[in-house]
Amino acid sequence: QVQLVESGGGLVQPGGSLRLSCAVSQSIFSFDNMGWYRQAPGKQRDLVALRSYWGVTNYADSVKGRFTISRDNAKNTFYLQMNDLKPEDTAVYYCKVDVGALDYWGQGTQVTVSS
């Protein structure tokens, strides 16, 4: 069983930055994909950023140029650096990893962008 714990969410003003972390309970070196998703109230959960085993990254159009996904294999942790945050980025952010045919989710962390 793979466990994921997100951290780093909070309240930030528009234009500010946050870095989300997803700590994984085992080595992430061989994981297929790792990603960040978000869900705003009353909306579906959407992909924000994805990083493949081979290092290929994909981003939602709404966050391109502002968000960056990265990983630290030594710490079994991957990150979402979020810059120039906007009120529409407000949501619960979830991390997910794909391990073969299985996927595992974190519990979510709230990000609120408001003045």
N, C-alpha and C positions, 0 to 999 in steps of 0.2 A: 504494500500500500504506500503510495507516494503522498506526502502531505505538503501543502503549500501555505505559506503565511505571508500575507501582504502587509506592508507598512508604508508610512510616508504621506498618507492622505492628510487633508486638513482644509482650513479656510485660507484662501489667498485672494488678493485683490487682482482685478484685471491687469494683464501685463506681467504678472508675477510668474514665478517658477516653483515647481515642486519636483521631487524625484521619488517615485514609487519603487519599492523593493519587493521582490518575491523570493523569500527564502524557501528552499526545497530540502526535503528530508533525506535526499540521497544525491549521489553524483548526477549532475546534469550533462556531463560530457557527451553521453551517447543519446540524449533525448532527440526525438525526431523534430518536433517543432515546439517553440515556446511563444506565448503571446499574451497580449493584454486586450481586454474587452471592457466595455463600459455599458451601463444601463441607467438611463435617466428615468425619473418617475413616469409611469404610464407608457413607456416605450420598450421596444425589444432590446435585447443585449446585442451589441454590435462590435465587430472587430475594430480595434484601434491600431494595433501594431503586431506584426508577426515576424519571427526570426526562425529560419529553417536550420536544420542540422549543418547545412553547408554554408550558413552565414548569409543567405539571401534574406533581405528584409522587404516587407510590404507594409504600407501605411494607408489608413483611410485618407481620402482626399482632404477631409476637413482638418487633418493634423499634419499633413506633409509640410516639412520645413520648420515645424515647431516641436515635434516630439521625436525622440530617439530611443530605440530599444537596444539594450546591450546586455552582456552577460559577463559573469566572473566565475569561471569554472572552479577556481580554487576555493571560492566561498559558497559554491552551490547556490548562487543567487543570480537573478536577472533583474533588470531595471527598466524603468520607463522615465526618461528625463522629459519633463514637460515645460516648455518655455512659452512666453507670450500667451499666457492662459486667458481664455475668454469665458464669459458667463455661460455660453453654450457648451463648455467643456464640463460643466457641473454634472456629476453622475457618481454612481458607485463603480469603482474600477476593480476588475477581477483579473487575476493571472491564471493561465492555463498551460499545461504541458501535455503533449501527446507522447505516449510510450507504446509503440506498436499499435494495437487496435484499441487501446484504452486512452482516455483522457482524464485528467485530474484538474480540479479547480480549487482556487483559494476561496476564502470566506468573503472577500471584498473589502475595499477601503473607500470611504467617502471622500470625494473631492468637491469642494464648493468654491466657486469663483464668484465673488461678490464684493462690491465696494461698501 
